[in-house]
Amino acid sequence: MMMKKLFLLTLVMLLPVFAQASAGPAIQLDSMQADATDKASLQRGMQTYVNYCLGCHTAKYQRYIRAAEDLDIPEDLMTEHLIFGDQKIGEQMTSAMDPKLAAKWFGATPPDLTNEVNLRGADWVYTYLRTFYVDESRPYGVNNVVYPAVGMPNVLAELQGVQSKTCGDVAIVDLHGAAVMDAQTGAPMTEQSCEIFSIAEGTGSMTPAEFDATIYDLTNFMAYMAKPYKSDSQRIGLWAVLFCIMMTILFYFLKKEYWRDVH
């Protein structure tokens, strides 16, 4: 019976891994480090989420009032600029889209994104949002490198621009990002790749660097939604460790005092 319970527990823990693997073949993900203490980034990320994601994707485990308190956003500004329709600040961040209509339009109901970073990881989300490219064979004219044949339009195209994917030679880099040099010629080594992206000039309102920063902020906010307690946990954890160190020192000298006469 115990072995059966352990097996079921292991299976439950691996379900997110299986879900991520089912989204498509493994690729090299771009790295991003979420920062729960960067309130300015989180505020910008929430603004992007509300304007570009919330129309389809709910965040039903996140309340506006909690975000306002955690991200230092005044309630009046939250109500005026980040809450649309007749929702109240104490309500959850839900989409007004009918789930049945959404399933008809997109082939499946857009998932709730509150725990998306917990499920797939921040690197996955960050890379996914930046790797849509033109594919006329798809219903919405775009495809995605991280999630091939995804049934989602590129809602951020007006910011990023029209991105295309081509093949060509790219430099081979090592684990530290440095170019690998040919031992005989001394020239940088290259390999064939079909993951070369280019943005059509004049199609996006942001430069590539600005768009990457916007996606970082958006992913950072989604990481906050997945673990809104993270900054508090880090702060409390630091004090807990310091308390344990202090008590360890105290008990050490107390033990020496108790055992002094014995030895």
N, C-alpha and C positions, 0 to 999 in steps of 0.2 A: 504493500500500500504506500509506504514511504517513497519507494522508487517511482511509483506512478505519479505521485504528487510532484516530485522533483522534475520528472519529464515534462509534465504539463506546465510547470512554472518556467522551465527553460524554453518551451515552445512559445509561451506568451511573450517572453522577453525578446525572442528572435523575430516576432511578427513584423515589427517596424523594419528590420533588415530585409525581410522577404518583400515587404511592400515597396521599399526603395529599389530593390533589384528588379522588381517587375516593371518599373517605369521605363526601363531601357538598358542598353548595354553600359558597362562601366566606362567612364571617361575620366580624364584628368580634370578635377574640379579646381576652380580658382579659390584661393584662400581668403577668408575675411574673419576678423576677430571682433565679435560683438562686444560692445562696451555699454554696460547697464548704467554707468555713471555719467555718460555723455548726454546730458539732458537736451542740449541744443540739437544733436543728431536725432534723438528720439522724437523730439517735437516735429522736426522736418519730416521724419519718416512717417509719423502719424498723419501729417497733412497729405503726403503722397498716397498713403493707404486709403484715406477717406475719399480722396478725389478720383483715384484710378482703380481701386480694388473693391471697395465696399459696395459698389453698385451690383456686383455679382457674388462676391465672397463675404459671407458673414464672419463675425468674430464673436460668436454668441457667449463665449466664456469670459469676455472682457467687457467691463462697463465703462462708460464715458467718465463717470465721476472718479473711478479708480485711476484711470489714465491721467485725468486732470491733476489729481493729488500727487501721483508718483512723478509726473513729468513737469511739475511746477507750472501748469497752465491755469491761469485764472478762469473761474467757472463762467464768467460772462463772455470771455473770449472763446472758450470752448463752445458755448451755446451759439454764439453768433457766427463763428467761422468753420466749426468742425462737426456740427450736428445739423443734418438736413432733414426736411420734412417736419413731422410733428412729434418726433422722438424727444424724450426728456433726458436730462443729463444723468439721471439715475438708472437709465435703461441700458440694456446690452447693445453692443454694436451689431445690429442685424441689418440684412439687406432687404429692400422692399421688393426684390424680384420674386415672382412666383416660382417655387421650385419645379413645378410641373412644366411650366413654359421654358424654364432654363434647361431642363433635361431634354426637351424637344428641340431647342435651338442648338445646344452644344453636344448633344448625345449623352450627357450625364449631368446631374446637378453639380454645379461648382462647389467644391468642398469648403467646409469651414476652415479658416486659416489660423485659428487661435493657437493650435498646437503643431502647425506645419514644421516649424524649426525643430521641435522635439522629435518629430517623425523622421524627417529627412536630413536634418543638419543645416546649419547656417551656410556652409560652403555650397551645398546643393542648391538652396534657394537663390543665393547670390549669383551663381553661375547660370542657373536656369533663366532668371529674369533678363540676363544680358545676352543670351544666345538664340534669340528668335531670328530667323532668316527667311528670305523670300523663297516660297515653294508653291508654284502655281497649281500643283497637283492636289494641294490640300484645300478643304472647303473655305477656309478664311485666308488662303493665299500665303500662309506662313507655316513653318515647321520649327522644331526646336532640337538642338543638339543633345541636351540632357534628357529630354523626354520626347523621343521621336513620335510623330503622328499624334501629338497632343491636340485635343479638341478645343483649344483656346486661342482667340485672336491676340495679336500683339497690341495690347491696350496702351503700351508705353511708346508706340512707334512715333507719335508726334514729338516726343522728347528725344528719343534716340535717333530717329530717322529710319530710312529704308535700308536694312542690312542684307547683304548678299554673301553667299558662301562660295568660294572657288577653291581650286586645287593649285598647288605649286610647291616650290622648294622652300623649306624653313630651316633655320639653324637648329642644330641639336644642342641641347643644354643639359648640364648635369643637375644633380639634386639641389645645388645651391643657385641655380639659375645662370651659371656662367657658361659661355659657349665652349663646346668641345672642339679642340683643335686637332687637325690631322698630324700625326707624328712625323710624316715624311715631308709634306709640303708646308706645314705650319699654318695652313688656311683653315678657316672655320668649316666644320663638317655640316652637311645638310642632309635632309631626308624629305621624301615626298609626303605632303599632307593635303587633305581636302577639308581642313578646318581653318582656312584663311578667310577672315571676314573683312568686308569693306562697307562703308556707309556712303550712300549716294549723296553727293554734295547738295546742300540746300534743302534736304528733306527733314532735318531734325532741328528743334529749337535749342538743343544743347550740344556742346562739344563732347567728344568721347569721355574726357576727364570729368566733366560736369555730370554726365549721365552715370558714370561709374560711382561718383560720390552720392548721387541721388538714390541709386540702387543699394549702396551701402547703408544709407540712412533708413531706407524702407526695410531692408533685411534686419537691421539693428532693432527697429521697432517690432518686427515680427518675433525676434528673439526675446524681446522684453515681454510681449504678450504670452509667449510660451512659458516664461519663468518670471512673472512680475515680482516675485519675492527675492530674486537673485541678489540685488544690491543689498537688501536688508540681511540676507543670509551671510554675505561676505563680511558685512560690518559686524554682525553679532558673532560670527565665527572667529574673527580676529580677537575680539574681547574674550571669547571663550578660551582660545588658545593661551592668551596672556594670563588669564585666571588660573588655568591648569599649571602653567609654568611656575607662577607665584606660589601656588599651593604645594607643588612638588618640592620646591626649595624649603618652604615652611615645614612640611612633614619630614623632610630629610633631617633638618636640625632638631626637630622634635623627637625623632627616633633616636638620634645620637644622645639626646638628653636622657631619655627613658632608659637606654641601655648602658649608660656610662658606668653605673655602679656594678652592673652584671659583669662587664669585662674588666 
